[in-house]
Amino acid sequence: MSAVAVMYQRILVPVDGSETAQLGLAEAVKLASALKSRLRLVHIVDELPAVSPQLFGAVYEGIYDKLREGGQAILAKAEDTVRTADVPAETQLVEALGGIAGEYIVREANAWSADLIVSGTHGRRGLRRIVMGSDAEFVVRHSPVPVLLVRPQQ
C-alpha cells in the first residue's frame, strides 16, 4: 500500500446541498474509492443569529426544526451518492451555536481524527470574499490536516 493510501484513510466532506459541495463530494468519492478510504459527511446547521429564541419562542423552534430536517435530507442524498459508489461512509449533523461553519468543520476533523478534508468552494476573491466570508478559507487556515478544495470549472 502506498504512503498516500495510508495517509488518507479518513476523509471529512462538508456538504450543504450546493453545486460546489456536490463537486467536492464527487472528488472525495473518487479519492476514497481509489484509496479504500472511509468518508464522514458533515452538514452544519447554522443557528439564526439575527433571531432571538427568547423573543420568538415556538416560531424560532419551528424554523430551526426545518433547518435540521433540511440538513438531514442533504446528508441522506449525499450518503446515497457515496453508497452508490460502494464507499463506506457515515454522516454527522452538527448544530452550530454561533460562529462560522468553517470552525465547526475544523472541530469535526479534529474530533473524528480525519486525515484529509475535501470541500467544494466557490473560489470567490476580493470584495465578494470579504463581504460573504469564506468557510473554505477558515478551514484552510485552521485545519490540522491537509485540505483539498474543489472549484467549479470556469
C-alpha positions as CSV (number, residue, x, y, z in Angstrom):
1,M,0.0,0.0,0.0
2,S,1.4,3.4,-0.9
3,A,2.1,6.2,1.6
4,V,-0.7,8.3,0.2
5,A,-3.2,5.4,0.7
6,V,-2.1,5.0,4.3
7,M,-2.3,8.8,4.9
8,Y,-5.8,9.4,3.7
9,Q,-8.0,6.7,5.3
10,R,-10.5,9.1,6.9
11,I,-11.8,11.8,4.7
12,L,-14.1,14.5,6.0
13,V,-16.5,16.1,3.5
14,P,-18.7,19.1,4.4
15,V,-22.0,19.1,2.4
16,D,-24.6,21.8,2.2
17,G,-26.6,20.8,-0.8
18,S,-24.9,23.3,-3.1
19,E,-23.4,22.6,-6.5
20,T,-19.9,23.2,-5.3
21,A,-20.4,20.9,-2.3
22,Q,-21.5,18.2,-4.8
23,L,-18.3,18.7,-6.7
24,G,-16.3,18.3,-3.5
25,L,-18.3,15.2,-2.7
26,A,-17.7,13.7,-6.1
27,E,-13.9,14.2,-5.8
28,A,-13.9,12.7,-2.3
29,V,-15.7,9.7,-3.6
30,K,-13.1,9.2,-6.3
31,L,-10.3,9.5,-3.8
32,A,-12.0,7.2,-1.3
33,S,-12.7,4.6,-3.9
34,A,-9.1,4.6,-5.2
35,L,-7.5,4.7,-1.7
36,K,-10.1,2.4,0.0
37,S,-10.8,5.2,2.5
38,R,-13.8,6.0,4.7
39,L,-15.8,9.2,4.4
40,R,-17.6,11.3,7.0
41,L,-20.2,13.6,5.5
42,V,-20.9,16.6,7.7
43,H,-23.7,19.1,7.5
44,I,-23.6,22.2,9.6
45,V,-27.0,23.6,10.7
46,D,-26.4,27.3,11.3
47,E,-28.3,28.9,14.1
48,L,-30.3,32.1,13.2
49,P,-28.1,34.7,14.9
50,A,-30.4,37.6,13.9
51,V,-33.4,35.9,15.6
52,S,-33.6,35.7,19.3
53,P,-35.1,32.4,20.6
54,Q,-36.3,34.2,23.7
55,L,-38.4,36.7,21.6
56,F,-39.8,34.3,19.1
57,G,-40.0,31.1,21.0
58,A,-42.1,28.5,19.1
59,V,-41.6,30.3,15.8
60,Y,-37.8,30.0,16.2
61,E,-38.0,26.4,17.2
62,G,-40.2,25.7,14.1
63,I,-37.7,27.3,11.8
64,Y,-34.8,25.6,13.4
65,D,-36.6,22.2,13.1
66,K,-37.0,22.9,9.4
67,L,-33.3,23.6,9.1
68,R,-32.5,20.3,10.9
69,E,-34.8,18.4,8.6
70,G,-33.2,20.1,5.5
71,G,-29.8,19.1,6.9
72,Q,-30.8,15.5,7.3
73,A,-32.2,15.4,3.8
74,I,-28.9,16.9,2.4
75,L,-26.9,14.2,4.3
76,A,-29.2,11.4,3.1
77,K,-28.8,12.5,-0.5
78,A,-25.0,12.7,-0.1
79,E,-24.9,9.3,1.6
80,D,-26.9,7.8,-1.3
81,T,-24.3,9.2,-3.7
82,V,-21.5,7.6,-1.7
83,R,-23.2,4.3,-1.2
84,T,-23.8,4.0,-4.9
85,A,-20.0,4.2,-5.4
86,D,-19.6,1.4,-2.7
87,V,-17.6,3.7,-0.5
88,P,-18.0,3.3,3.3
89,A,-19.4,6.5,4.9
90,E,-21.1,7.9,7.9
91,T,-23.0,11.1,8.4
92,Q,-22.9,13.8,11.1
93,L,-25.4,16.7,11.5
94,V,-23.7,19.4,13.6
95,E,-25.8,22.1,15.2
96,A,-23.8,25.3,15.2
97,L,-24.2,27.6,18.3
98,G,-23.0,30.7,16.6
99,G,-19.6,31.1,14.9
100,I,-18.9,30.2,11.3
101,A,-19.4,26.8,9.6
102,G,-15.7,26.5,9.0
103,E,-15.0,26.5,12.7
104,Y,-17.3,23.5,13.1
105,I,-15.8,21.7,10.2
106,V,-12.3,22.0,11.7
107,R,-13.7,20.8,15.1
108,E,-15.3,17.8,13.4
109,A,-12.0,17.0,11.6
110,N,-10.2,17.0,15.0
111,A,-12.9,15.0,16.8
112,W,-13.1,12.3,14.1
113,S,-9.3,12.2,13.5
114,A,-9.7,13.0,9.8
115,D,-6.7,12.6,7.6
116,L,-8.0,14.9,4.9
117,I,-10.8,17.4,4.3
118,V,-12.3,17.6,0.8
119,S,-14.6,20.6,0.2
120,G,-16.2,22.4,-2.7
121,T,-15.6,26.1,-2.8
122,H,-16.9,29.0,-4.9
123,G,-13.4,30.4,-5.2
124,R,-14.6,34.0,-4.6
125,R,-11.9,36.7,-4.4
126,G,-11.7,40.3,-3.4
127,L,-14.7,42.2,-2.0
128,R,-17.1,39.3,-2.6
129,R,-15.0,37.0,-0.4
130,I,-14.7,39.7,2.3
131,V,-18.4,40.5,2.3
132,M,-19.7,37.0,2.0
133,G,-16.9,35.4,4.2
134,S,-15.2,32.2,3.3
135,D,-15.7,29.0,5.3
136,A,-13.1,27.3,2.9
137,E,-10.5,29.9,3.8
138,F,-11.1,29.4,7.5
139,V,-10.8,25.7,7.1
140,V,-7.5,26.0,5.1
141,R,-6.1,28.4,7.7
142,H,-7.1,26.3,10.8
143,S,-7.2,22.7,9.7
144,P,-5.0,20.2,11.4
145,V,-4.9,18.1,8.2
146,P,-4.4,18.7,4.5
147,V,-7.4,20.3,2.7
148,L,-8.4,19.7,-0.9
149,L,-10.6,22.5,-2.3
150,V,-12.6,21.7,-5.5
151,R,-13.8,24.7,-7.6
152,P,-16.3,24.7,-10.4
153,Q,-14.9,24.8,-13.9
154,Q,-14.7,28.5,-15.0
